[in-house]
Amino acid sequence: MADNELPETLGSGDGASAETRSQRRRAVRRLRRTPRILIAVGLVLICGVGAWQLYATLWTNHSESAGKALVHHFLKDHALGAPLRSSKAASNAASKSAGTASLATCTSSGGSTPVHGLLEIPSLGVVAPVEQGTGDSVLGVAVGHDPTSVWPGKAGTAVLLAHDVSYFSTIDQLKSGDTIRFVTPCTTYDFQVSSHAIVTAGSPVYNTTAPSITLVTCWPTDALWFTPDRYLVTATEISKGTTSRSHNVYLTAEASPTVPVPSALASQGVTLVTYSLPMGTFTLAGSPDRAWAQTTSPLLIQGSAVEAFIAGVRALTEDQLAWWHAIAPRVTAPAPLVGAENPGYLSATDVTEHADGFKVTTVTLTDTVSVTGGKDPGRYTMTVHTAIHGHTLTITSWEMSPT
C-alpha cells in the first residue's frame, strides 16, 4: 500500500466527502509519524548517555598525566620550587633547599604551557594548574578560570571551576578561615574562606568589590555522574606578596595498575567507552595520605577496578573461564553469570577504595543486577572485591546474593 493510501479499515466510503477523506489521511500520517518520533527521541537519549559516559571515561584517564605535566612545566619555567615527589627524604631535602629570594626574572606568561598560575589549598593538600577557559579541553587537565570574571588579585570575584572528581573533590570540607593560595610567577595571593553555598547549575556568582575567588564544582562532590547542582566556596583576599621559591613538595600520581586481561577479551572492549555501566558514587576509605587523596591517583586506580569488573562480566557471560581465571586467579566463577546474558543493572555501581597512606589495598564495587539466561536467573546484589599486588590489579572475590 502506498504511503498516501488509507488502510481498508479507514476506507473512504461512497458517502464520505472529500474533506472527510482528507482529514482521515492526515490522521493516518500522524499515527505513522508518532512511532518514528519516539524512536528518534530514544536514539538521541541513548547517544547522549553514551557520549557522556565516553567523555567521563576519557577525562578520567587523561586528567592526571596531563594535569601533573602542566604543574611540572610551570614549576620548571618559573623556578618555583622542589621537584614533584612524595618521600619523606625528598620532603626534608626540599625544606632545606627552599629559599625566600624573589625570582630573578618575573613575567606573567605561562612559559611553554598555558598555565597562568597554581592554585594551592594547604588544608586539603591541593596543588592544581590553572588555565584560562571552562571548556572540556581545560577542565580535563586543570582548574579553569571563567574568562568573564577577573583574575585572582583584581577587584571583583575570580571564578575558578573544576570537576568534582578531581581537584575540588573535597572543597566541601573547607572551613571558614582556611587559606586558599593563588601562585603566579610574580605574585602570590592569599585568600581566606568566608562562605559555602549549593546552587543550581547556571546560577550567577556574586561579584564582590574587593578581590575574592569562588571555587565551583558539581554537587555532590563524590558523584561519578552528571549532577544539576553546584557547590561554591568563596574566599576573600587577605594578603599578597612577591612569589619566592616554594617549600612545598608536590605529589605526583603513579600510573594506574594494570589488569591482566587476555588480548582476545581486551579486543572486545573492557572500559566504559565500549561497555555501558551506570556509575554511582566514589568513596576513599581507610587512612589515605591527605595530600595524595587530593590528586587523581585514586580515580586512576578506580578506573582499573572498573576495567577488571567489565572484563569479568564479559568472560563469565561468554562462558570463557580461561579468561576469567586470568583476571580472577583462584576465584570460583559466580554460577548465575556463567553463560547468562549480559546483566541488566538495576542500580548504579558504587566504588570504594581502601587505602593506607599512599597505597590502595583493595577496591570494592557494588550494584544490583537482573540476570536472565544461564543456570540461575534472578535479581542479585553483586559485590566484587579487587586487590593490588605490585602493580597488578586482579579480582579476589565475586559475591552474588539473591535479592
C-alpha positions in Angstrom: 0.0 0.0 0.0 1.4 3.4 -0.9 2.1 6.0 1.8 -0.7 8.2 0.6 -3.3 5.5 0.7 -5.7 4.8 3.5 -5.9 1.3 5.1 -9.1 -0.5 4.4 -10.3 -0.1 7.9 -10.4 3.7 7.3 -11.7 3.4 3.7 -13.3 6.4 2.1 -16.8 5.0 1.5 -19.2 6.3 -1.1 -20.9 8.8 1.1 -17.7 10.4 2.6 -16.9 13.9 1.5 -13.5 14.9 0.0 -12.8 16.9 3.1 -13.5 14.0 5.4 -11.3 11.7 3.4 -8.5 14.3 3.6 -8.9 14.6 7.4 -8.6 10.8 7.7 -5.5 10.7 5.5 -3.8 13.4 7.8 -4.8 11.4 10.9 -3.2 8.2 9.5 0.0 10.1 8.6 0.2 11.5 12.2 -0.2 8.0 13.6 2.6 6.7 11.3 4.9 9.5 12.3 4.4 9.0 16.1 6.4 5.8 16.4 9.2 7.2 14.3 9.4 10.3 16.5 9.5 8.2 19.7 12.3 6.0 18.2 14.3 9.1 17.2 13.9 10.6 20.7 15.0 7.3 22.2 18.1 7.1 20.0 19.0 10.7 20.9 18.8 9.9 24.6 20.9 6.7 24.2 23.5 8.6 22.2 23.5 11.4 24.9 24.1 8.9 27.7 26.8 7.1 25.7 28.5 10.4 24.8 28.6 11.5 28.5 30.0 8.1 29.6 32.7 8.3 26.9 33.5 11.9 27.9 33.8 10.9 31.6 36.0 7.9 30.9 38.4 9.8 28.6 38.6 12.7 31.1 39.4 10.4 34.0 42.1 8.6 32.0 43.7 11.8 30.7 43.4 14.2 33.6 46.2 13.0 35.9 49.1 12.7 33.4 48.2 16.0 31.6 47.4 18.0 34.7 50.5 17.0 36.5 52.6 17.6 33.4 51.3 21.2 33.4 52.4 21.6 37.1 55.8 20.2 36.2 56.3 22.6 33.3 55.0 25.6 35.3 57.5 25.0 38.1 60.3 24.4 35.7 59.5 27.5 33.7 59.4 29.8 36.7 61.8 28.0 39.2 59.1 27.8 41.8 60.4 25.1 43.9 61.2 21.5 44.7 60.7 18.6 42.3 57.4 16.8 42.4 57.9 13.9 44.8 56.5 12.4 47.9 59.0 10.6 50.0 60.0 11.8 53.5 63.6 12.2 52.4 62.5 14.3 49.5 60.4 16.4 51.8 63.3 17.1 54.2 65.6 17.9 51.3 63.1 20.2 49.8 62.6 22.1 53.0 66.3 22.6 53.5 66.8 23.8 49.9 63.9 26.2 49.9 64.8 29.8 49.7 62.9 33.1 50.1 64.6 35.1 47.4 62.5 36.7 44.7 62.6 35.3 41.3 65.5 36.7 39.2 63.1 37.1 36.3 59.4 37.8 36.8 57.0 37.5 33.9 53.3 36.9 33.7 53.4 34.5 30.8 52.9 30.8 31.2 56.2 29.9 29.6 55.9 26.8 27.5 52.4 26.0 28.9 49.0 27.7 29.0 49.2 27.6 32.9 48.6 31.1 34.4 49.3 30.0 38.0 48.9 27.3 40.6 46.0 27.0 43.0 47.1 25.7 46.4 44.7 24.7 49.2 47.1 23.7 52.1 44.4 22.2 54.4 43.4 19.8 51.6 46.8 19.2 50.1 45.6 20.5 46.7 48.0 21.9 44.1 46.4 22.4 40.7 47.4 24.2 37.5 45.0 27.0 36.5 44.2 27.7 32.8 42.0 30.2 31.1 38.6 28.8 30.0 35.9 26.4 31.2 35.7 24.0 28.2 36.4 20.3 28.3 39.9 20.7 27.0 40.7 22.8 30.0 38.7 21.1 32.8 40.0 17.8 31.6 43.5 18.7 32.8 43.4 21.7 35.1 41.3 24.1 37.1 39.6 26.5 34.7 39.3 30.3 35.1 36.0 31.7 33.9 37.1 34.3 31.3 34.1 36.5 32.1 35.5 37.1 35.6 38.6 38.9 36.8 41.8 37.1 37.6 42.7 36.5 41.3 44.1 39.6 42.9 42.0 42.0 40.9 39.0 43.9 42.3 35.9 41.6 41.9 35.3 37.8 42.1 37.6 35.4 40.2 35.6 32.3 39.3 37.6 29.0 39.2 36.0 25.7 38.2 37.0 22.0 38.3 35.3 18.7 38.1 34.1 17.2 41.3 36.1 14.0 40.7 39.5 15.8 40.6 41.0 18.8 42.4 37.8 20.1 44.0 36.5 16.7 45.3 36.7 17.7 48.9 36.3 21.5 48.9 33.1 21.0 51.0 35.5 20.2 53.9 37.0 23.7 53.8 36.2 25.7 56.9 35.8 29.5 57.4 39.3 31.0 57.8 41.1 28.3 55.8 43.7 29.6 53.3 43.5 29.3 49.5 46.5 30.5 47.6 47.0 31.5 44.0 50.6 31.5 42.9 51.8 33.3 39.8 55.4 33.8 38.6 55.3 37.4 40.1 52.9 37.5 42.9 51.3 35.1 45.5 47.8 35.9 46.7 46.4 34.5 49.9 42.6 34.2 50.3 40.6 33.3 53.4 37.5 31.1 53.1 34.4 33.1 54.0 31.3 31.1 52.8 29.9 28.0 51.2 26.7 27.6 49.0 24.9 25.0 47.0 23.1 26.4 43.9 21.5 25.3 40.7 23.8 25.0 37.7 23.8 28.3 35.8 23.1 30.4 38.8 25.1 33.7 38.8 28.1 34.2 41.1 28.0 37.3 43.2 30.7 39.8 42.2 32.4 41.4 45.2 34.0 44.8 45.2 37.2 43.6 46.9 39.4 40.9 45.4 37.9 37.4 46.1 37.8 34.0 44.5 34.9 31.5 44.2 35.6 27.8 43.6 32.9 26.0 41.7 32.3 22.2 41.3 29.5 19.7 40.9 27.4 18.7 43.9 27.5 16.1 45.4 31.3 16.0 45.2 31.6 12.2 45.3 29.4 11.7 42.2 30.6 9.7 39.2 27.7 11.0 37.2 26.4 14.4 35.9 24.5 16.5 38.5 22.4 19.6 38.2 23.7 21.3 41.3 26.9 23.2 42.0 29.0 23.7 45.2 30.5 27.1 45.7 33.3 28.1 48.1 34.1 31.9 48.3 37.3 33.3 49.8 38.4 36.9 50.3 41.9 38.2 49.7 43.8 38.8 52.9 47.4 39.4 51.7 49.8 39.3 48.7 53.5 39.2 48.3 56.3 38.5 45.9 56.5 34.9 44.8 59.5 33.1 46.2 60.9 29.6 45.9 58.3 27.2 47.3 59.0 24.9 50.3 56.1 22.6 49.3 56.7 19.1 48.0 54.3 18.4 45.2 53.0 14.9 44.8 52.9 13.0 41.5 50.5 10.2 40.7 51.7 6.8 39.9 50.5 5.1 36.7 47.2 3.2 37.1 47.7 -0.6 38.0 47.5 -3.0 35.1 44.8 -5.6 34.7 45.9 -9.0 33.2 43.1 -9.0 30.5 43.7 -11.6 27.8 44.1 -10.0 24.4 41.1 -11.8 22.9 39.0 -10.3 25.7 40.5 -6.9 25.5 39.7 -6.7 21.8 36.0 -6.8 22.8 36.4 -3.7 24.9 36.6 -3.7 28.7 36.3 0.0 29.5 33.3 2.4 29.9 34.0 3.5 26.3 32.7 0.2 25.0 30.5 -1.1 27.8 27.5 0.6 29.4 27.8 0.6 33.1 25.9 3.2 35.2 28.3 4.7 37.7 27.3 5.8 41.2 29.5 7.3 43.9 33.1 7.1 44.8 34.4 6.6 48.4 38.0 6.7 49.6 38.1 4.8 52.9 40.8 3.7 55.3 43.6 6.0 56.2 44.9 7.6 53.0 47.5 10.3 53.0 45.6 13.5 52.8 47.7 15.2 50.1 47.7 12.0 48.0 44.0 11.8 48.3 43.6 15.2 46.6 45.3 14.0 43.4 43.5 12.0 40.8 45.6 8.9 41.7 42.6 7.2 43.4 40.5 7.7 40.3 43.1 6.1 38.1 43.0 3.1 40.4 39.2 3.1 40.3 39.4 3.0 36.5 41.5 -0.2 36.7 39.0 -1.8 39.1 36.1 -0.9 36.7 38.1 -2.5 33.8 38.5 -5.7 35.8 34.8 -5.7 36.6 33.8 -5.3 33.0 36.3 -7.9 31.9 34.9 -10.3 34.5 31.3 -9.8 33.3 32.3 -10.4 29.7 34.3 -13.5 30.5 31.5 -15.0 32.6 28.6 -14.3 30.3 30.6 -15.7 27.3 31.5 -18.8 29.4 35.2 -18.2 28.8 36.6 -19.5 32.1 40.2 -19.3 30.9 39.7 -15.6 30.5 38.1 -15.5 34.0 41.0 -17.2 35.7 43.4 -14.8 34.1 41.8 -11.8 35.8 40.5 -13.7 38.9 43.1 -16.3 39.7 41.9 -18.9 42.3 38.4 -17.4 42.4 35.4 -19.6 41.8 33.3 -18.2 39.0 29.9 -17.0 40.2 27.4 -19.5 38.8 24.5 -17.2 38.0 26.6 -15.2 35.4 28.2 -18.1 33.7 26.7 -18.5 30.2 24.0 -15.9 31.1 23.0 -12.9 29.1 24.6 -9.6 29.9 23.1 -8.5 33.2 20.7 -5.6 33.5 21.9 -3.0 36.0 19.1 -2.1 38.4 21.3 0.3 40.4 24.4 2.4 39.8 27.8 0.9 40.6 29.4 2.4 43.7 33.1 2.2 44.1 35.0 2.2 47.4 38.8 2.2 47.7 40.5 1.3 50.9 43.9 3.0 51.3 46.7 3.2 53.7 49.0 6.2 53.2 49.9 6.3 49.5 48.8 2.7 48.9 45.4 1.3 47.9 44.9 -2.2 49.3 41.5 -3.1 47.9 38.8 -1.7 45.7 35.1 -2.8 46.1 32.4 -2.4 43.6 28.7 -3.0 44.5 25.5 -2.9 42.5 22.2 -4.7 41.9 21.6 -6.7 38.7 18.9 -8.7 36.9 20.2 -11.9 35.3 18.4 -13.7 32.5 19.5 -17.0 31.0 22.2 -19.2 32.5 21.5 -21.6 35.3 20.1 -19.3 38.0 18.3 -16.2 36.6 17.0 -13.7 39.0 17.9 -10.4 40.8 21.1 -10.2 42.7 23.2 -7.9 44.9 26.7 -8.1 43.4 29.8 -7.3 45.4 33.2 -7.5 43.7 36.5 -7.2 45.5 39.8 -6.4 43.8 43.3 -6.1 45.2 46.6 -4.7 44.0 49.8 -6.8 44.2 52.8 -5.0 43.0 51.4 -3.0 40.1 48.8 -5.5 39.0 45.1 -5.4 40.0 43.1 -8.7 40.0 39.7 -9.8 41.2 39.8 -11.5 44.6 36.2 -12.4 45.2 32.8 -12.1 43.4 29.7 -12.4 45.6 26.1 -12.6 44.3 23.3 -12.6 46.9 19.7 -13.1 45.7 17.5 -10.0 46.4 
